[in-house]
Amino acid sequence: MKPSPSPASRPLEAAQSALAAEHAAAYGYGVIGARTSPERAAEAREAYGNHLARRDSLTRTVREMGGSPRAAEAAYALPYEVRGPADAERLAAEIEERVAGAYSDLVRAAEGPLRREAADALSAAAVRAARWRGGGVAFPGLAERADRAQTG
């Protein structure tokens, strides 16, 4: 059985997880940018830039918390082949949902300004996911509750 992390280490672990999500999002948006429609290319570039900025901010945060920032992977496995604009839009929505989930965990673990920053990032990811998907979910960042709300 894996021991539970100490309460003091939870914010750092959650920040590291959010950083990992931002690394993956930046990679994913490279694929999305190459496959999205011309009408949504600017939206993809803006999202990519937002994820890079959040990644850089989280890197600084992890260092300030005494951690060694998690490095990006050389490549990430995509959940499916992205062949065209429809696949790119679906991937963008999924990436944003995963990012929202990581920030949801950080909101629960953090306090003070870091909690506020995580809440802002969660909100931004939820809005981007809704735009890419064409609609929102009841509980962004909380997949288990969103699933129940849609089926209940």
ROMIVEX-586777 format. One record per atom (N, C-alpha, C): x, y, z. Coordinates in steps of 0.02 Angstrom, whole numbers, plus 50000, padded with zeros to 5 digits. Atoms other than C-alpha are relative to their C-alpha. Last residue first. Example, Ala and Ser with C-alpha at 12.3 -4.5 7.8 and 13.67 -1.06 7.14 Angstrom:
<atoms>
499584994149997/506844994750357/499615005550037/500454994150000/506154977550390/500455006050000/
</atoms>
This chain:
<atoms>
500504999949947/485835057949314/499445004249982/500395006150002/486865053249161/499435000150050/500255001250067/487595070449124/499554993849996/500494994850016/487745075349307/499704998949931/500625001249965/488565058749349/499475005149983/500305006050028/489885060749213/499334998750034/500274998250066/490235078749267/499654994049968/500644996549989/490415072949447/499695002149934/500475004749970/491745059749407/499325003350013/500275004750048/492625071349285/499474995450031/500205005649957/492885085149411/499634994949958/499435002149959/493875098249316/499844994350047/499355000450035/492325106649248/500564998250048/499464999549951/490765102049350/500674999649965/500234997549935/489175104649249/500565001350049/500195005449955/489955102849077/499835002950068/499655001149936/490065115648939/499774993850036/500454999949941/489595116548756/500394998450062/500634997150020/490335117948580/499495000150056/500515005250002/491755105948616/499335002749974/499805005250047/493145118048572/499454994849991/499964997150068/492285132648655/500174994849948/500684998750023/491785122448807/500005002949929/500305006650015/493555115848827/499305001049973/499725002450064/494245133648814/499704993349980/500274995850054/493045139648949/500274997749932/500705002050009/493485124949062/499685004049944/500005006550035/495355128149037/499284997849986/499784998950069/495145146549084/499984993649959/500544996450036/494135142249239/500185001049927/500555004750008/495415129449298/499435003149959/499795004550053/496825141949267/499464994749986/500024996350063/495915155149370/500194995549941/500704999150016/495605142549509/499915003849934/500255006450024/497435137549506/499275000549980/499725001150067/497975155749518/499754993449970/500344995350045/496795158449665/500254999149928/500685002650009/497445142749753/499615004449950/499945005850045/499235148449725/499304997149987/499944997950070/498795165549799/500054994149951/499764993350016/498175158349963/500045001449926/500314994649962/498005139649988/500265006649973/499644993749987/498375124249886/499595004850043/499395000949959/497795106149887/500315006550023/500155003649937/495985107549828/500614999850046/500454995749961/496395120949698/499864996750067/499584994849970/497865110349640/499575004850041/499625003049945/496725095349613/500435005250035/500495001449948/495535106049510/500354996950061/500084993949961/497045112349414/499484999250055/499384999049962/497455094649359/499955006350043/499975004949946/495645091449311/500625000950043/500474997849948/495555107549211/500024995350059/499674994449966/497125102249116/499555002550056/499475002949958/496295085649076/500375005450039/500335003549944/494715094449015/500524996950047/500234994949953/495765106448911/499654996850060/499414997149966/496675092048829/499785004950053/499765005049953/495025083348790/500615002550039/500485000449945/494295099048711/500234995150053/499934993949961/495865101548606/499535000050060/499405000649960/495825083348551/500095006250044/500165004849947/494015085148492/500604999150047/500454996749953/494475100848396/499824995450058/499614994949965/495975092348315/499575003550052/499595003549949/494935076948270/500395005050041/500465002649949/493645088148184/500384996350055/500274995049954/495015098148096/499534997250054/500274993950030/495915083348019/499715004650053/499974999950073/496815066948044/499775006549969/500314993650017/497235067148229/500095000949925/499664996550055/497585048948270/499615006349982/500225002450065/496905043948439/500385003949947/500515005149991/497255046148625/499734997049936/500664997050008/498895055048588/499474994550006/500475004250038/500475047648660/499335003549996/500575002549962/501655061348716/499564995849954/500615000650039/503385065648653/499464997250045/499794998750069/505085070748724/499394999849953/499815006150035/504275071848895/500225001949930/500455002450052/504265088648982/500274993549971/499824998450069/505275090649140/499474997349952/500055005850044/504525090549314/500145002249929/500555000550048/505095105649411/500044993949955/499665000050064/506305102049554/499474999049947/499995006050042/505435106549714/500425001049938/499445004349982/505765119249850/500044993749959/500245004749949/504065127849841/500554995150021/500114996149939/504875142449749/499764995650058/499344998349972/505525129949620/499925003850066/499715006149973/503775122849596/500695001350031/500355001749937/503075140349577/500304993850032/499764995649947/504375145249447/499694998350068/499305001749991/503965130049341/500315004250055/499975005849956/502125133449369/500724997750012/500194997849933/502315150849294/500034994350050/499444996249973/503255144049144/499865002550070/499455004649988/501925130949113/500595003650032/500165003549937/500545143849134/500554995050018/499954995249946/501375154749001/499854996750068/499294998749989/501635139948884/500105004850058/499725005949965/499815134748908/500755000950012/500235000149930/499205152248867/500294994250038/499644994949963/500285152848711/499805000350073/499305002349994/499585136348649/500405005050041/500005005149948/497815142448684/500704997450013/500114996549937/498145158148581/500014995150058/499384996449983/498885148048438/499945003550067/499515005149980/497385136148439/500665003350020/500215002549935/496165150748436/500494994850027/499824994749952/497125158648292/499824997950071/499274999949991/497035142248195/500215005250052/499855000949928/495155140548220/500745000250016/500444995749959/494555147448053/500164999550074/499744993150001/496045139747962/499605004750044/500234996150058/495425122648018/500305007050002/500634996549992/496455112748142/499825003949937/500585003650028/497755099848094/499345003950003/499855002550067/499465108148118/499384997049966/499864994450044/498885118748264/500134997749928/500634996750016/498115103548347/500115005649950/500365004350047/499755093948338/499355003449977/499585000250060/500735108048418/499674995849946/500194994450042/499265110248536/500465000849940/500625001350035/499555092848601/499795005749954/499865004950052/501355096348647/499384998949957/499594996550049/500875112048742/500174995349942/500434995550039/499475102548828/500405003649946/500375004150048/500665088548881/499555004349956/499525002750049/501855100948961/499634996149946/499834994450045/500385109849043/500514997949948/500584998950044/499735093449115/500145005649950/499995005550049/501475089649185/499425000749950/499454998650045/501485106749268/500044994649946/500254994750045/499765103349342/500545001849949/500495003250045/500435086949412/499725005149951/499625004150048/501965095849484/499534996749950/499684995250046/500835108949564/500404996249947/500534997650045/499775094949639/500275005049950/500185005550046/501335086649709/499465002249951/499445000950047/501945103249781/499844994549950/499994994550049/500245107049857/500564999249949/500555000350049/500145089449932/499995005949952/499755001450067/501875089750013/499455000049947/499554994850023/501365098650174/500244998849928/500384994050019/499845087450199/500465005549972/500124995749942/500995072250197/499625006149977/499524994549994/500765060850049/499835004250061/500294993650021/499775045050084/500525005550006/500174995349947/500805029250096/499715006549972/499614993850006/500685016949951/499805004850055/500424994150000/500005000050000/500455006250000/
</atoms>
